[in-house]
Amino acid sequence: RLILKLFIAIVLGYFIFFGIVGPIIYSKAIESLKQTISKHLITVRELKKTELEGYFFERRGDLTVLSKDPTVVQGLPLFVQAFKGKGLGSKEYIDAEREYGTQLTYFTKTYGYSDLFLADIDGNIVFSAVDESYLGINLLEVDFIDPIIPDVFMKGRANIAFSDYVWFELFNELTAFGAAPVRDRRGDVMGVLIFQLV
């Protein structure tokens, strides 16, 4: 009998102890878990933010360098002249593409861009490294499904500009664009360099 009473007392003691202390421990454990998860999420957010800032810093650098590169600065006027003169299929255009297009296409592929466009100051796409269906399109006159390209072109005539990433039905992918003005020796804007980012 004594053993039974002692057993009941011990079991009751455990129930009372864990009935009072259990919820307190549970509450503290949940709070600690929430804090740990919150700190982890903040760390992940900061890492992703740093990655994203680095990504756009590199794209800005690419736009800055290539918009001043002789391949673009010397090539753009030749593409524009051929486009406005005898058209995209002319010998002048083919010569310009042979001399400058290969380097621009190489840059596009090497640096992982989906495409690279050169547009004259009026918005005519006079060169595309990948998708030639854009050649000759005027960004200011054509109704695009999404105004993302014309908007970044307009901003890119003055400064380096980026669009937001959006789902672009035309390419069937999430994409964004970056643009930079291309200036002649006097500093006048003669066109815009546009990257399609993936």
N, C-alpha and C positions, 0 to 999 in steps of 0.2 A: 504494500500500500504506500509506503513511504517513497518507494522508487517511482510508482505511478504518479504520486503528487509532485515529486521532484521533476519528473519528465513533463508533466502538464505545465508546471511553473516555468520550466525552461522553454518549452514550445510557446507558451503565452508571452514570455519575455521577448522571444525572437519576433513574434507577431507584433507586439507593441513597439519594440525597437524599430523594426523595419517599417511598421505602419507610420511611425512618426519621422524617422530618419530617412527612410526610402524616398519619399517625395522630395525631401530637401536635397538629397544626393542627386536624384533624377533631375531636379530643377537646375542645380549647379552644373551637372553634366551637359544638359541641353544648352545652357547659356555659354559654357565653355566651347561646345561644338559650334554654336552660332558664331562666336568670336573667331574661332579658327577658320571657319569657312569664309567669313567676311574678310579676314586678313588675306586669305589665299586669293579670293576674287579680286581684291584691290591690287595685289601683286601681279596677277595675270593681266588685269586691265592696264596697269602701268607698263608692263612688258610689251603688250600689244600696241599701246600708244607709241612707245618708243620705236617699235618696228615700223609702224605706219609712218611716223614722222621721218624715219630714215629712208623709207621707200620713196616718199615724195621729195625728200631732199635730193636723193639720187636722180629722180626723174627731172627735177628742176635743173640740176647740174647738166644732165644730158641735153635738155632743151637749150640751156645757155651756151654750151660749147658748140653744139651742132648748128645752132642758128647763126653762129659767127664763123663756122668752118668754111674754108674756101669752096668745098664741094657744094654747099648750099648757096653761099653768097655769089659765086660765079655761075653756078648751074641754074638757079631760079630765073635770072633774066633770059637765059637761052631758052628754057622751057616756055616762058611767057611769050617771048618773041616768036617762037615756032608755033605755039598755040594760036596766037592772034594773027599771025601771018598766013601760013599755009595749012595749019591744022595739025591734029595729033598724028596723022599718018604720014606727014611730010618727011622728006629727007632730013631737014633741019631738026625736026623733033627726034627722029631716030638717032641722029648723030649726038644730040644732047643726052638722050637716054643712054646711049652706049658709053659716053664719056663720064656722065655723073650718076646715072641711074644705078649702075652696078654697085658703086660704093654706098649709095643710100640704101639699097636693098640689103647689102652685106651688114651695114650698121643695124638695120631693122631686125634682122635675124639674130645677129650676135648679141644684141642687148635685150632680146626677148619681147619686142613690141609686136602687136598684131599687124600694124600697118604704120606707114609714115606717108604723110601727104604734104605737098607744097601747093600753096594757093597764092594767086596773085592778089594784089591789094583790093581788087574788085570782088573777090570771093570765088573766082574760077579755080577749080582744082586742076592744076597743070601737070602734076606728077603724083603717082601712087606706087609705093614699093611693092605692094602685094595685090590689091584688088583693083584692077583696071576699070571696073564698071563705074568708078567714081570720076574717071577722067572726063573733063569738060563740064562737069556739073557746077553750076553756080550756087554756092552755099546761101546766098542772099535771095535767090529767086525761086528755088525749088522748095516745095512743101515737104519737109521731112516729117516722118511719123513722130519723131521726138526732136525738139529744137536744140538738142545738146551740141551737135557739131556747129551749127551756125552761131550759137551763143559763145562757144569757146573760141571760134574764129574771130568774132567781133572783139572779145576781150583780148585775144592774142595779138591784135593789131597794135595795141598800146604797150602791153606788158606780158610777162609770162603768166599764163592762166591755166587752171585745171577745172574740169567739170566734176560733178559727183559721179560715183559709180551708180549706174542704173542698168536694169535689164533692157537690152537693146534688141528688139525683135529682128531688125535687119541682119544682125550678126548671130542671133540666137545665143547670146551669151551676156554675162555681166561685163560691162565695159565702161571705161571713162576715157577722156581725151585731155591732152595737154597741148598748149600752143604757145608759140613765142614769135615775136616780130623778127623779120629778117630785114636788116638795114644795109643800105649801100654805103660807100665810103664817106659820103657826106652826112650819114646818120639818118637819112630819110627811109621810111618804111617802104619796102618794095613788095612785100608779101608776108606770108605767115607759114611757119613750119608747124605741122600738127602731128602729134603721136597718138595712136590708138593704144591705150593701155589695157592689159588683161589682169 
